[in-house]
Amino acid sequence: MNSAPRCPHCRHFLYLDMLICPNCEAEVAYNLVTRQFHGLRRGQVQIGETTWYACSNRAWDCNWLVREDAPNGKCLSCRLTRRQPDADDTIAMEKLAKTEQAKRRLILQLGDLGLPISPWYTKRGGLGFDLLSSLSSGQRVMIGHANGIITLDLAESLDDRREALRVRLGEPYRTMLGHLRHEVGHYYQNVLITDDETWRRCRALFGDERSSYQDALKRHYANGAPDDWRDTFISEYATMHPWEDFAESFAHYLHITGTLATAASIGIHLDASATNLRDTDVIPLESYQDEAVNLLLSDWDWMSEAFNRINRSMGFGDLYPFDLVAPVKRKLGFIHDLVTRAPLTREEQAAVAWAAPMLEEEPT
């Protein structure tokens, strides 16, 4: 990601979720605009001519800053959360803090890609998150997307529960960030595809999304994926319906670009003179905005193989346990075209994301 994760005081490396520098113990906060950490004094920091304040959810581990003219004391990511557990449900709030950490990483990546984020409180159908806990309510929380609102079950932030579901469903990968990336794919399918010709191309690759979703759901859970699903799909779940195929492919586009950007930002590359993997260097880029999808996928083929070998050397499973066959690469190419023709500047993104509320905000 295009960020500078270093302490502003001692220049020690910081992970994106840190509130305190582990080296000099300075209090720090992250600014979405500058993509940098800044030191806090009495809960605020001056950046240029603007005063920024610590997010009011800092007590729940949010380390983002809030601009002085923001409508309330929450950062952009926290404001995107439409519904959440009651404040006195401390167990659920602890799970919310973990999920919000993954959401901030998602929002940062969407910003790096230049994708528009129109919040739910500025327009109907805008992006929002209902982050609820089935453990608190005793009622099932359906993970999904509807009219811009992404719903997640905070219970899945529990490693043992999420792993049990992953094994039961036969999935090679299941994380909260993965859920977020998949569900936001549903949102962006309708945001980025706006003309008949692009819809025609989309349907030629993924199928007709106008077909019955309920029928597809029943068929999938009754019969499972076709035996030959690996020939054309990225996952078994992608076979269920064209909507899910697009969302799964979009999620993998975010997996790939996000991991390559991180590798680039910390200087990881394959040196042909020092590796037995290939004869030419592989140097990942922080952005493939101006590059063909073939370069992106070629870099990923080689880098993911290296990452998988590193994981195996520690006794873990593959970091990226998926095969990108030719039909899947064509789908990723379509998404690359959508994303790279959509970019907004930082100023344009800010104007969209920080617009004043036009709809009544629901209590959280």
C-alpha positions as CSV (number, residue, x, y, z in Angstrom):
1,M,0.0,0.0,0.0
2,N,1.1,3.5,-0.7
3,S,1.9,4.4,2.9
4,A,4.8,5.5,5.1
5,P,4.5,3.2,8.2
6,R,7.3,4.8,10.3
7,C,7.3,6.6,13.6
8,P,7.5,10.4,13.0
9,H,9.8,10.7,16.0
10,C,12.3,7.8,15.9
11,R,11.6,6.5,12.3
12,H,11.0,3.0,13.7
13,F,8.8,0.7,11.6
14,L,5.1,0.7,12.5
15,Y,2.3,-1.7,11.6
16,L,-0.8,0.1,10.3
17,D,-2.9,-0.6,13.4
18,M,-0.4,0.7,16.0
19,L,-1.3,3.5,18.5
20,I,2.0,3.6,20.3
21,C,5.5,3.3,18.8
22,P,7.1,0.2,20.3
23,N,10.5,1.8,20.2
24,C,10.1,5.3,21.6
25,E,6.6,4.9,23.1
26,A,5.3,8.0,21.4
27,E,1.6,8.2,20.9
28,V,0.9,8.2,17.1
29,A,-2.1,8.3,14.8
30,Y,-2.5,7.6,11.1
31,N,-3.7,10.1,8.5
32,L,-5.5,8.8,5.5
33,V,-4.6,11.8,3.3
34,T,-0.8,11.9,4.0
35,R,-0.6,8.1,4.3
36,Q,1.7,8.7,7.3
37,F,1.8,8.4,11.0
38,H,1.8,11.6,13.0
39,G,2.6,12.3,16.6
40,L,-0.3,13.2,18.9
41,R,-0.2,15.9,21.6
42,R,-3.2,16.2,23.8
43,G,-5.1,14.1,21.2
44,Q,-4.5,16.3,18.2
45,V,-1.9,17.2,15.6
46,Q,-1.4,20.1,13.2
47,I,-0.9,19.1,9.6
48,G,-0.3,22.1,7.4
49,E,-3.1,24.6,8.2
50,T,-5.5,21.9,9.3
51,T,-6.0,20.5,12.8
52,W,-6.6,16.8,13.1
53,Y,-8.0,15.0,16.1
54,A,-7.8,11.4,17.3
55,C,-10.8,9.4,16.4
56,S,-13.3,9.1,19.2
57,N,-13.1,5.3,18.9
58,R,-9.4,5.4,19.8
59,A,-10.3,3.7,23.1
60,W,-11.4,0.8,20.9
61,D,-8.0,0.8,19.0
62,C,-8.9,3.0,16.1
63,N,-5.7,4.9,15.3
64,W,-7.0,7.1,12.5
65,L,-7.2,10.9,12.6
66,V,-10.4,13.1,12.1
67,R,-10.3,16.4,10.3
68,E,-11.3,19.4,12.4
69,D,-14.3,20.2,10.2
70,A,-15.7,16.6,10.1
71,P,-19.4,16.4,11.1
72,N,-18.6,14.3,14.2
73,G,-15.6,12.9,16.1
74,K,-15.3,9.7,14.1
75,C,-12.8,9.0,11.3
76,L,-14.0,8.1,7.8
77,S,-13.8,4.3,8.4
78,C,-15.7,4.4,11.7
79,R,-18.4,6.6,10.2
80,L,-18.9,4.0,7.5
81,T,-20.1,1.6,10.2
82,R,-23.9,2.1,10.2
83,R,-24.7,-0.4,13.0
84,Q,-22.6,-2.1,15.7
85,P,-23.1,-3.8,19.0
86,D,-24.3,-1.8,22.1
87,A,-21.4,0.0,23.8
88,D,-21.9,-1.9,27.0
89,D,-21.4,-5.3,25.2
90,T,-17.7,-5.2,25.8
91,I,-17.0,-8.7,24.4
92,A,-18.7,-7.8,21.1
93,M,-16.9,-4.5,21.1
94,E,-13.5,-6.2,21.4
95,K,-14.5,-8.3,18.3
96,L,-15.6,-5.1,16.6
97,A,-12.1,-3.6,17.2
98,K,-10.5,-6.5,15.3
99,T,-12.9,-6.2,12.4
100,E,-12.6,-2.5,12.2
101,Q,-8.8,-3.0,11.9
102,A,-9.4,-5.1,8.8
103,K,-11.9,-2.5,7.5
104,R,-9.4,0.3,7.8
105,R,-7.0,-1.8,5.7
106,L,-9.7,-2.2,3.1
107,I,-10.6,1.5,3.0
108,L,-6.9,2.4,2.6
109,Q,-6.5,0.0,-0.3
110,L,-9.7,1.3,-2.0
111,G,-8.2,4.8,-1.6
112,D,-4.9,3.7,-3.1
113,L,-6.7,2.3,-6.1
114,G,-8.6,5.6,-6.6
115,L,-12.0,4.0,-6.1
116,P,-14.9,6.2,-5.1
117,I,-16.3,5.7,-1.6
118,S,-19.7,7.4,-1.3
119,P,-20.8,6.8,2.3
120,W,-24.2,5.5,3.2
121,Y,-25.1,8.7,5.0
122,T,-24.6,10.9,1.9
123,K,-26.7,9.0,-0.6
124,R,-29.0,6.0,-0.8
125,G,-27.1,3.0,-1.9
126,G,-23.9,4.4,-0.5
127,L,-21.2,2.2,1.1
128,G,-21.8,1.2,4.7
129,F,-21.2,-1.6,7.2
130,D,-23.5,-3.4,9.7
131,L,-21.1,-5.1,12.0
132,L,-23.1,-7.3,14.3
133,S,-22.5,-10.3,16.6
134,S,-24.5,-13.5,16.5
135,L,-22.9,-14.4,19.9
136,S,-24.4,-11.3,21.5
137,S,-27.9,-11.5,20.0
138,G,-28.2,-15.3,19.8
139,Q,-29.6,-14.8,16.3
140,R,-27.9,-15.7,13.0
141,V,-26.1,-12.8,11.3
142,M,-26.2,-13.2,7.5
143,I,-22.9,-12.1,5.9
144,G,-23.7,-10.3,2.7
145,H,-24.3,-7.1,0.7
146,A,-27.6,-5.3,0.0
147,N,-28.0,-1.8,-1.5
148,G,-24.5,-0.7,-0.5
149,I,-24.6,-2.1,3.1
150,I,-22.2,-4.9,3.9
151,T,-23.1,-7.1,6.9
152,L,-20.6,-9.1,8.8
153,D,-20.8,-11.4,11.8
154,L,-18.2,-10.3,14.4
155,A,-18.2,-13.8,15.8
156,E,-16.0,-14.8,12.8
157,S,-13.2,-12.6,14.2
158,L,-12.7,-15.6,16.6
159,D,-10.0,-17.7,15.0
160,D,-11.4,-21.1,16.2
161,R,-14.9,-20.3,15.0
162,R,-13.8,-19.0,11.6
163,E,-11.4,-21.9,11.1
164,A,-14.2,-24.4,11.9
165,L,-16.4,-22.8,9.3
166,R,-13.5,-22.8,6.8
167,V,-13.0,-26.5,7.2
168,R,-16.7,-27.3,7.2
169,L,-17.2,-25.4,3.9
170,G,-14.1,-26.8,2.3
171,E,-12.5,-23.3,1.8
172,P,-8.7,-22.9,1.4
173,Y,-8.9,-19.3,2.8
174,R,-11.3,-17.4,5.2
175,T,-10.5,-14.1,6.9
176,M,-12.4,-11.0,7.9
177,L,-10.4,-9.0,5.4
178,G,-11.3,-11.6,2.8
179,H,-15.0,-11.2,3.6
180,L,-14.8,-7.5,3.3
181,R,-13.0,-7.6,0.0
182,H,-15.6,-10.1,-1.4
183,E,-18.6,-8.1,-0.2
184,V,-17.2,-4.8,-1.4
185,G,-16.9,-6.5,-4.8
186,H,-20.7,-6.7,-4.9
187,Y,-20.9,-2.9,-4.2
188,Y,-18.4,-2.0,-6.9
189,Q,-20.0,-4.1,-9.6
190,N,-22.9,-1.7,-9.7
191,V,-20.8,1.4,-9.1
192,L,-18.2,0.7,-11.8
193,I,-20.4,-0.9,-14.5
194,T,-22.6,1.9,-15.8
195,D,-23.2,1.3,-19.5
196,D,-24.7,-1.5,-21.6
197,E,-21.5,-2.5,-23.5
198,T,-19.6,-3.0,-20.2
199,W,-22.5,-5.1,-18.8
200,R,-22.4,-7.2,-22.0
201,R,-18.7,-7.8,-21.5
202,C,-19.3,-8.6,-17.9
203,R,-22.0,-11.2,-18.7
204,A,-19.9,-12.8,-21.3
205,L,-17.2,-13.5,-18.7
206,F,-19.2,-14.1,-15.5
207,G,-22.7,-15.1,-16.7
208,D,-26.0,-13.2,-16.5
209,E,-26.5,-11.8,-13.1
210,R,-30.2,-11.3,-13.7
211,S,-30.7,-15.1,-13.3
212,S,-32.5,-16.2,-10.1
213,Y,-30.2,-15.9,-7.1
214,Q,-32.4,-17.9,-4.8
215,D,-32.6,-20.8,-7.3
216,A,-28.8,-20.7,-7.7
217,L,-28.4,-20.7,-3.9
218,K,-30.6,-23.8,-3.5
219,R,-28.8,-25.6,-6.3
220,H,-25.3,-24.8,-4.9
221,Y,-26.1,-26.0,-1.4
222,A,-27.9,-29.0,-2.7
223,N,-25.4,-30.2,-5.3
224,G,-22.2,-28.3,-4.6
225,A,-19.8,-27.0,-7.3
226,P,-19.4,-28.8,-10.6
227,D,-16.5,-31.4,-10.7
228,D,-14.6,-29.3,-13.2
229,W,-15.0,-26.0,-11.5
230,R,-11.3,-25.4,-11.3
231,D,-11.2,-25.1,-15.1
232,T,-13.0,-21.8,-15.1
233,F,-13.5,-20.5,-11.6
234,I,-11.3,-19.1,-8.8
235,S,-13.2,-20.9,-6.0
236,E,-16.2,-23.3,-5.5
237,Y,-18.3,-20.4,-4.1
238,A,-17.7,-18.5,-7.4
239,T,-19.7,-21.2,-9.2
240,M,-22.9,-20.4,-7.4
241,H,-24.1,-17.3,-9.3
242,P,-22.6,-14.7,-11.6
243,W,-22.8,-12.1,-8.8
244,E,-20.6,-14.4,-6.6
245,D,-18.1,-15.1,-9.4
246,F,-17.6,-11.3,-9.9
247,A,-17.3,-10.7,-6.1
248,E,-14.8,-13.5,-5.7
249,S,-12.7,-12.3,-8.6
250,F,-12.8,-8.7,-7.3
251,A,-11.7,-10.0,-3.9
252,H,-8.7,-11.8,-5.5
253,Y,-7.8,-8.7,-7.4
254,L,-7.6,-6.9,-4.1
255,H,-5.6,-9.7,-2.5
256,I,-3.1,-9.6,-5.4
257,T,-2.7,-5.9,-5.8
258,G,-2.6,-5.3,-2.0
259,T,0.1,-8.0,-1.4
260,L,2.2,-6.8,-4.3
261,A,2.0,-3.2,-3.1
262,T,3.1,-4.2,0.3
263,A,6.0,-6.2,-1.2
264,A,7.0,-3.2,-3.2
265,S,6.8,-0.8,-0.3
266,I,9.3,-2.9,1.8
267,G,11.6,-3.7,-1.2
268,I,10.8,-7.4,-1.7
269,H,11.7,-8.6,-5.2
270,L,13.1,-11.6,-6.9
271,D,16.8,-11.1,-7.9
272,A,17.5,-13.4,-10.8
273,S,21.2,-13.6,-9.9
274,A,20.3,-14.9,-6.4
275,T,17.3,-17.1,-7.0
276,N,16.6,-20.4,-8.7
277,L,13.1,-19.5,-9.5
278,R,13.7,-17.7,-12.8
279,D,16.3,-16.0,-15.0
280,T,15.0,-12.4,-14.9
281,D,14.2,-10.1,-12.0
282,V,10.7,-9.7,-10.7
283,I,10.2,-6.3,-9.1
284,P,6.6,-5.7,-7.9
285,L,5.0,-2.3,-8.2
286,E,3.1,-0.3,-5.6
287,S,0.6,0.5,-8.4
288,Y,-0.3,-1.2,-11.7
289,Q,-2.5,1.6,-12.7
290,D,-0.6,2.3,-15.9
291,E,0.3,-1.3,-16.6
292,A,-1.3,-4.1,-18.5
293,V,-3.0,-6.8,-16.5
294,N,-0.5,-9.3,-17.9
295,L,2.4,-7.7,-16.0
296,L,0.4,-7.7,-12.8
297,L,-0.5,-11.4,-13.1
298,S,3.0,-12.4,-14.2
299,D,4.5,-10.6,-11.2
300,W,2.0,-12.3,-9.0
301,D,2.6,-15.8,-10.4
302,W,6.2,-15.6,-9.4
303,M,5.9,-13.6,-6.2
304,S,3.1,-15.8,-4.8
305,E,5.2,-18.9,-5.5
306,A,8.0,-17.3,-3.5
307,F,5.6,-16.4,-0.7
308,N,4.2,-20.0,-0.7
309,R,7.7,-21.4,-0.3
310,I,8.3,-19.1,2.7
311,N,5.1,-20.2,4.3
312,R,6.0,-23.8,3.8
313,S,9.4,-23.3,5.3
314,M,7.6,-22.4,8.6
315,G,5.2,-25.3,8.4
316,F,2.2,-23.3,7.3
317,G,0.0,-23.8,4.3
318,D,0.4,-21.7,1.1
319,L,0.0,-18.0,1.5
320,Y,-2.1,-18.0,-1.7
321,P,-3.6,-21.5,-2.2
322,F,-5.3,-20.7,-5.5
323,D,-4.7,-21.4,-9.2
324,L,-5.2,-18.7,-11.8
325,V,-6.2,-20.5,-14.9
326,A,-6.7,-18.7,-18.2
327,P,-10.5,-18.0,-17.8
328,V,-9.9,-16.6,-14.3
329,K,-7.1,-14.4,-15.6
330,R,-9.5,-13.0,-18.2
331,K,-12.0,-12.2,-15.5
332,L,-9.2,-10.4,-13.5
333,G,-8.3,-8.5,-16.6
334,F,-11.9,-7.2,-16.9
335,I,-11.8,-6.1,-13.3
336,H,-8.4,-4.5,-13.9
337,D,-9.9,-2.5,-16.7
338,L,-12.8,-1.4,-14.5
339,V,-10.5,-0.3,-11.6
340,T,-7.9,1.5,-13.7
341,R,-10.3,3.6,-15.6
342,A,-12.1,4.7,-12.5
343,P,-9.4,6.4,-10.4
344,L,-10.1,9.6,-8.6
345,T,-7.5,12.0,-7.3
346,R,-6.9,12.3,-3.6
347,E,-8.8,15.6,-3.6
348,E,-11.7,14.0,-5.5
349,Q,-11.8,11.1,-3.2
350,A,-11.9,13.4,-0.2
351,A,-14.7,15.5,-1.6
352,V,-16.8,12.3,-2.1
353,A,-15.9,10.5,1.1
354,W,-16.1,13.5,3.5
355,A,-19.3,15.0,2.2
356,A,-21.7,16.3,4.9
357,P,-24.5,13.9,5.8
358,M,-27.6,14.2,3.7
359,L,-29.5,11.2,5.2
360,E,-30.4,10.8,8.8
361,E,-27.7,8.7,10.5
362,E,-29.0,5.6,12.3
363,P,-28.0,5.1,15.9
364,T,-25.2,2.6,16.5
